[in-house]
């Protein structure tokens, strides 16, 4: 199980920003139907999203938990995958380091 998660994480990191969550969703669809596992992933993802949001204002690792919850939801929902891709590109533009030109 952990090997599969590690492999999925490596694929997610290798994918291009702005497409990685949509590709995660498509890979999940190719693996098989949703079933009870998909519903469980959505419930866990939603719970992690809420816990991460709460930890943004409380002490704790809010951002990583929030991102993990969003990734789980994106693996099961095309709309969430597209929203996560759009958010990632927006955040990358906002936090892009300016290049110094001589």
C-alpha positions in Angstrom: 0.0 0.0 0.0 2.7 2.5 0.9 4.7 1.6 -2.2 1.6 2.5 -4.3 1.3 5.8 -2.5 5.0 6.5 -2.9 4.7 5.8 -6.6 1.6 8.1 -7.0 3.5 10.9 -5.1 6.5 10.5 -7.5 4.2 10.7 -10.5 2.5 13.8 -9.1 5.8 15.5 -8.5 7.0 14.7 -12.1 3.8 16.1 -13.7 3.8 19.7 -15.0 2.3 22.4 -12.8 -1.1 23.3 -13.9 -1.8 19.7 -15.1 -0.7 17.5 -12.3 -4.0 17.1 -10.5 -6.0 16.6 -13.7 -3.5 13.9 -14.6 -3.9 12.4 -11.1 -7.6 12.2 -11.6 -7.2 10.6 -15.0 -4.8 8.0 -13.7 -7.2 7.2 -10.9 -10.0 6.7 -13.4 -7.9 4.3 -15.4 -7.2 2.2 -12.3 -10.8 1.3 -11.9 -14.2 2.4 -10.7 -15.0 4.5 -7.7 -16.9 2.2 -5.5 -16.6 2.4 -1.7 -12.9 3.2 -2.0 -13.6 6.4 -3.9 -16.3 7.5 -1.4 -13.9 6.8 1.5 -11.1 8.8 -0.2 -13.5 11.7 -0.7 -14.6 11.6 3.0 -11.0 11.5 4.2 -10.0 14.2 1.7 -12.8 16.5 2.9 -11.9 15.8 6.6 -8.3 16.6 5.9 -9.2 19.8 4.0 -11.3 21.0 7.0 -8.6 20.0 9.5 -6.0 21.8 7.4 -8.1 24.9 7.1 -8.6 24.9 10.9 -4.8 24.5 11.5 -4.1 27.5 9.3 -5.2 29.6 12.2 -4.3 27.2 15.0 -0.9 25.9 15.8 0.0 22.9 13.7 0.9 21.8 10.2 -2.1 23.3 8.4 -0.7 23.8 4.9 0.6 20.2 4.3 -2.7 18.7 5.7 -4.7 21.1 3.5 -2.7 20.1 0.4 -3.1 16.4 1.1 -6.8 16.8 1.5 -7.1 18.7 -1.7 -5.0 16.1 -3.5 -7.3 13.3 -2.3 -10.4 15.2 -3.4 -8.7 15.9 -6.7 -8.1 12.2 -7.3 -11.9 11.6 -7.2 -13.4 14.8 -8.6 -12.6 16.4 -12.0 -13.9 19.8 -10.9 -11.6 19.7 -7.8 -8.7 18.6 -9.9 -9.2 21.5 -12.3 -9.6 23.9 -9.3 -6.4 22.6 -7.7 -4.5 23.0 -11.0 -5.7 26.6 -11.4 -4.9 27.4 -7.7 -1.4 25.9 -8.1 -0.5 28.0 -11.2 -1.9 31.1 -9.5 0.1 30.5 -6.3 3.2 29.8 -8.4 2.8 33.2 -10.1 2.2 35.0 -6.9 5.3 33.5 -5.2 7.6 33.5 -8.1 11.0 34.9 -7.3 11.9 37.9 -9.4 15.0 37.3 -11.6 17.7 39.8 -11.3 19.0 41.2 -14.6 22.4 42.8 -14.7 
